Amino acid sequence: MKPIGIDEIQKLRYAIQYFQDCYLVSSVGALTRSPNGRKILAENIAHTNDGFRIKFRNINGENHDFFVTQKESDDLVYMDKYLNPVPINNPHNPIIKAIEVAMNKLLDKYPSKKPFICRFPNCNEEFEFNKPSNFLEMFTGKKPIAINEGGIRLTLRSKVKESEDIFNRISEIPDNSFVLGTSFGLHKGMSDNHCYSVKSVNNKNIDVFDHRCQGGLRLTYAEAIKKFKFIVGYFDKDLSD
């Protein structure tokens, strides 16, 4: 097996999200933004003779490898709610696709790894809809920082100090891997129940990337606290061995 290379890892930073798995695509994109995150990606994802090996470092406290063949990746087709194939204009990143297939295999073997609340939305694939903290802890083996991901509060306004402290630390420590997520209650220019990878924080402004729309957004601290429900992720040292 051959670990994926730095060029392949860099392409994950802005990989396109096709399925309802913003938690997965944004989390992988966020891991590309720190040295230890990139190291974990290289160690966890390897080419095989006929596809990829995907490692998850913490499933009930143990490592598990899932092997994804090229045929299994080819058989994962993006479809509409009526199960009609949807043509795509840009190629589906093969590594993202392999992780998606691996997540289906993981959930088939360990169905409890899909939180109960994530089972309500209708979806075509089992890997769709999950929590970024759940995916990240399984994939990296490290419990992430998580502010307001659970619970009934729909914004970060009850966690102003904690949120501002994290934003300030991200500004000071650019090697980090964080995801911001919305709840329902549509805000102009943003999507409900959607995850964005954090690009940078500078001068009290937060730049995030939307993997589905393939575009960036800039928000002030106050706007982010009003519009986002949660923040999840790591500083680089949190991902060290």
Salt bridges, closest charged atoms under 4 A:
GLU8 OE2 - HIS47 NE2 2.75
GLU43 OE1 - ARG57 NH2 2.46
GLU62 OE1 - HIS64 NE2 3.76
ASP65 OD1 - LYS55 NZ 3.01
GLU72 OE2 - LYS105 NZ 2.98
ASP75 OD2 - LYS71 NZ 2.74
GLU100 OE1 - HIS92 NE2 3.07
ASP165 OD2 - LYS161 NZ 2.91
ASP207 OD1 - ARG218 NE 2.90
ASP210 OD1 - HIS194 NE2 2.90
ASP238 OD1 - LYS237 NZ 3.27
ASP241 OD2 - LYS39 NZ 3.21
